[in-house]
């Protein structure tokens, strides 16, 4: 729905007035677009709200109408083009493509809370609600731990990644899994390679290519070696071919 806006540091804007104008124009386009969606939503649901509480509807009605009127005047002067017809006919009652949270089993420990994906040319950060607070993580970390995110945030994040990286989506289901954006297959296994290794001394599941079995292990970056979590023995180079994150029970750190 929203226009994409590239963020920049204040000191960069002060030294680059042209860039500042470009960013402000993008933010203005995004703001006017959002106001159009708000007006579209009110036109769709306003009568229902009036049936429930006429006083509340009367108090808010003019804010929607006056707001979109001023927004359209600003957009016209600024040369911002908005597809008002498409927004006005937006289907606000279309079924969600996001799956509901599971009714059984433990709740996954992480919840997706947004971030700057698609809003910056720099490093992408993902905001995550974790037990006891919030954290900011990298996109790579989020994708490697995607199985530990609660729905519907998990699917929402994958949809946003698929959109940002122009990955195919079919009938509301992300056909591009973590494999196409982080190097993992549909089971979460990541092939061992430079730049695709876990944090040093972090417990993970590793695939023993000789015995063809999954084992608990950790990678020591300073030695460039894999070690068994069970007995501390090191593996010969090349023996560990894949790895994936451990999904521990909620409240248990790994």
C-alpha positions as CSV (number, residue, x, y, z in Angstrom):
1,X,0.0,0.0,0.0
2,X,2.7,2.5,1.0
3,X,5.3,4.1,-1.1
4,X,8.9,3.1,-0.3
5,X,11.0,5.8,1.4
6,X,14.7,5.6,1.7
7,X,15.9,6.8,5.1
8,X,19.0,9.0,5.5
9,X,20.9,10.4,8.4
10,X,20.3,14.1,9.3
11,X,23.9,15.0,8.6
12,X,23.6,13.6,5.1
13,X,20.5,15.6,4.4
14,X,22.2,18.9,5.5
15,X,25.0,18.4,3.0
16,X,22.7,17.1,0.2
17,X,19.6,19.3,-0.3
18,X,18.6,17.6,-3.5
19,X,18.6,14.2,-1.7
20,X,16.5,15.8,1.1
21,X,13.9,17.0,-1.4
22,X,13.7,13.6,-3.0
23,X,13.2,11.9,0.4
24,X,10.6,14.5,1.4
25,X,8.7,14.0,-1.9
26,X,8.7,10.2,-1.3
27,X,7.4,10.7,2.3
28,X,4.7,13.1,1.0
29,X,3.6,10.5,-1.6
30,X,3.4,7.9,1.1
31,X,1.4,10.1,3.5
32,X,-1.1,11.1,0.8
33,X,-1.5,7.4,-0.2
34,X,-2.2,6.4,3.4
35,X,-4.8,9.1,3.7
36,X,-6.5,7.8,0.6
37,X,-6.6,4.3,2.1
38,X,-8.0,5.7,5.3
39,X,-10.8,7.4,3.4
40,X,-11.5,4.2,1.5
41,X,-11.7,2.3,4.7
42,X,-14.2,4.9,6.2
43,X,-16.3,4.8,3.1
44,X,-16.6,1.1,3.4
45,X,-17.1,0.7,7.2
46,X,-18.6,4.2,8.1
47,X,-22.2,3.1,7.9
48,X,-21.6,0.1,10.2
49,X,-19.9,2.3,12.7
50,X,-22.8,4.7,12.6
51,X,-25.2,1.8,13.3
52,X,-23.2,1.0,16.4
53,X,-22.4,4.5,17.7
54,X,-23.7,7.5,15.8
55,X,-22.0,10.0,18.1
56,X,-18.6,8.5,17.6
57,X,-19.1,8.3,13.9
58,X,-20.2,11.9,13.7
59,X,-17.1,13.0,15.7
60,X,-14.6,11.3,13.4
61,X,-16.4,11.7,10.0
62,X,-15.1,15.1,9.2
63,X,-11.5,14.2,9.9
64,X,-11.6,11.6,7.2
65,X,-13.4,13.8,4.7
66,X,-11.4,17.0,5.4
67,X,-8.1,15.0,5.7
68,X,-8.5,13.5,2.2
69,X,-9.5,16.8,0.7
70,X,-6.4,18.6,2.0
71,X,-4.3,15.5,1.1
72,X,-5.5,15.6,-2.5
73,X,-4.7,19.4,-2.8
74,X,-1.2,18.8,-1.5
75,X,-0.7,15.9,-3.8
76,X,-1.9,17.9,-6.8
77,X,0.5,20.8,-6.1
78,X,3.4,18.4,-5.4
79,X,2.8,16.4,-8.5
80,X,2.1,13.2,-6.6
81,X,0.2,10.7,-8.6
82,X,-2.1,8.4,-6.7
83,X,-4.4,5.6,-8.1
84,X,-7.5,6.8,-6.3
85,X,-9.8,4.5,-8.3
86,X,-7.9,1.4,-7.3
87,X,-7.7,2.5,-3.6
88,X,-11.4,3.5,-3.6
89,X,-12.3,0.0,-4.8
90,X,-10.0,-1.8,-2.4
91,X,-11.6,-5.0,-1.0
92,X,-11.4,-4.4,2.7
93,X,-13.2,-7.7,3.4
94,X,-11.0,-10.0,1.4
95,X,-10.0,-13.1,3.3
96,X,-6.5,-12.9,4.9
97,X,-3.8,-15.0,3.3
98,X,-2.0,-15.0,6.7
99,X,-2.5,-18.3,8.6
100,X,-3.9,-18.1,12.1
101,X,-1.8,-19.0,15.1
102,X,-1.9,-22.7,15.9
103,X,-4.4,-23.8,18.5
104,X,-2.2,-26.5,20.0
105,X,1.5,-26.7,20.9
106,X,3.8,-24.2,22.6
107,X,3.7,-20.6,21.3
108,X,6.9,-19.8,19.3
109,X,9.2,-17.5,21.2
110,X,9.5,-14.7,18.6
111,X,6.9,-12.3,17.1
112,X,7.6,-10.2,14.0
113,X,7.1,-6.5,14.8
114,X,8.2,-4.8,11.6
115,X,11.5,-3.2,10.7
116,X,13.0,-1.3,7.8
117,X,12.8,-3.9,5.0
118,X,12.2,-2.0,1.8
119,X,12.7,1.4,3.5
120,X,16.5,1.7,3.3
121,X,19.4,1.2,1.0
122,X,21.5,0.2,4.0
123,X,21.5,-2.8,6.4
124,X,18.1,-4.3,7.0
125,X,17.0,-4.6,10.6
126,X,14.0,-6.6,11.9
127,X,12.2,-5.8,15.1
128,X,11.3,-8.9,17.1
129,X,9.3,-9.3,20.3
130,X,11.1,-11.8,22.5
131,X,10.3,-13.2,25.9
132,X,11.0,-10.3,28.3
133,X,11.2,-7.4,25.8
134,X,12.2,-6.5,22.2
135,X,15.2,-6.9,20.1
136,X,16.6,-5.7,16.7
137,X,18.1,-8.4,14.5
138,X,19.5,-8.7,11.0
139,X,17.3,-10.1,8.2
140,X,19.7,-13.0,7.8
141,X,19.3,-14.0,11.5
142,X,15.5,-13.6,11.2
143,X,15.4,-15.9,8.1
144,X,17.6,-18.5,9.8
145,X,15.2,-18.5,12.8
146,X,12.0,-18.2,10.8
147,X,10.6,-21.4,12.3
148,X,10.7,-19.8,15.7
149,X,8.4,-16.9,14.7
150,X,4.7,-17.0,15.7
151,X,2.0,-16.8,13.0
152,X,0.8,-14.7,11.3
153,X,4.1,-12.7,11.6
154,X,6.1,-15.5,10.2
155,X,4.2,-15.6,6.9
156,X,4.0,-11.8,6.9
157,X,7.8,-11.5,7.0
158,X,8.2,-14.1,4.3
159,X,5.7,-12.3,2.1
160,X,7.5,-9.0,2.6
161,X,10.9,-10.7,1.8
162,X,9.3,-12.3,-1.3
163,X,8.0,-8.9,-2.5
164,X,11.3,-7.1,-1.8
165,X,13.4,-9.6,-3.6
166,X,10.9,-10.2,-6.4
167,X,10.3,-13.8,-5.5
168,X,7.3,-15.7,-6.9
169,X,4.2,-16.0,-4.7
170,X,1.4,-18.4,-5.7
171,X,-2.2,-18.3,-4.4
172,X,-1.2,-16.6,-1.2
173,X,1.4,-19.2,-0.3
174,X,5.0,-18.2,-0.4
175,X,6.6,-20.7,-2.9
176,X,9.9,-19.0,-2.2
177,X,11.0,-20.3,1.1
178,X,14.0,-19.4,3.2
179,X,16.1,-21.3,0.6
180,X,15.8,-18.6,-2.0
181,X,16.8,-15.7,0.3
182,X,19.1,-17.2,2.8
183,X,20.5,-20.4,1.2
184,X,18.4,-22.8,3.3
185,X,16.3,-25.6,1.9
186,X,12.6,-26.1,2.8
187,X,13.7,-28.0,6.0
188,X,15.9,-25.1,7.1
189,X,19.2,-26.8,6.3
190,X,21.9,-24.4,5.1
191,X,24.9,-25.6,3.1
192,X,28.2,-25.0,4.8
193,X,30.1,-22.3,2.9
194,X,32.0,-19.1,3.5
195,X,29.5,-16.5,4.7
196,X,27.0,-19.2,5.5
197,X,28.2,-20.4,8.9
198,X,26.6,-20.1,12.4
199,X,27.9,-17.7,15.0
200,X,31.0,-19.1,16.7
201,X,30.3,-21.6,19.5
202,X,26.6,-21.5,18.9
203,X,24.8,-24.9,19.3
204,X,23.2,-26.0,16.1
205,X,22.1,-29.1,14.3
206,X,24.8,-30.3,11.9
207,X,24.6,-32.9,9.1
208,X,27.3,-35.5,9.2
209,X,28.0,-36.2,5.5
210,X,29.9,-39.4,6.3
211,X,27.4,-41.1,8.7
212,X,24.5,-39.3,7.0
213,X,22.8,-38.2,10.2
214,X,21.9,-35.1,12.2
215,X,24.0,-34.4,15.3
216,X,24.3,-31.5,17.8
217,X,27.4,-29.5,17.1
218,X,29.0,-26.1,17.1
219,X,31.4,-24.2,14.9
220,X,34.6,-22.5,16.2
221,X,35.4,-19.7,13.9
222,X,38.9,-19.1,15.3
223,X,39.9,-22.7,14.4
224,X,37.6,-23.0,11.4
225,X,36.5,-26.4,12.8
226,X,33.3,-28.1,13.7
227,X,33.0,-29.9,17.1
228,X,30.5,-32.4,18.5
229,X,28.3,-31.0,21.2
230,X,28.1,-34.5,22.8
231,X,31.8,-35.3,23.4
232,X,33.8,-32.3,22.1
233,X,35.5,-34.2,19.4
234,X,36.3,-32.3,16.2
235,X,35.2,-33.3,12.8
236,X,37.4,-33.7,9.8
237,X,37.1,-30.8,7.4
238,X,34.4,-31.3,4.9
239,X,32.5,-33.9,7.0
240,X,29.9,-31.4,8.2
241,X,28.0,-30.5,5.0
242,X,24.9,-28.6,6.3
243,X,23.6,-27.1,9.5
244,X,20.4,-25.5,10.8
245,X,19.3,-23.6,13.9
246,X,18.1,-25.4,16.9
247,X,14.5,-24.7,17.8
248,X,14.6,-25.0,21.6
249,X,11.5,-24.9,23.8
250,X,10.3,-21.4,24.8
251,X,12.4,-19.9,27.6
252,X,15.4,-22.2,26.9
253,X,18.4,-20.5,25.3
254,X,20.7,-22.4,22.9
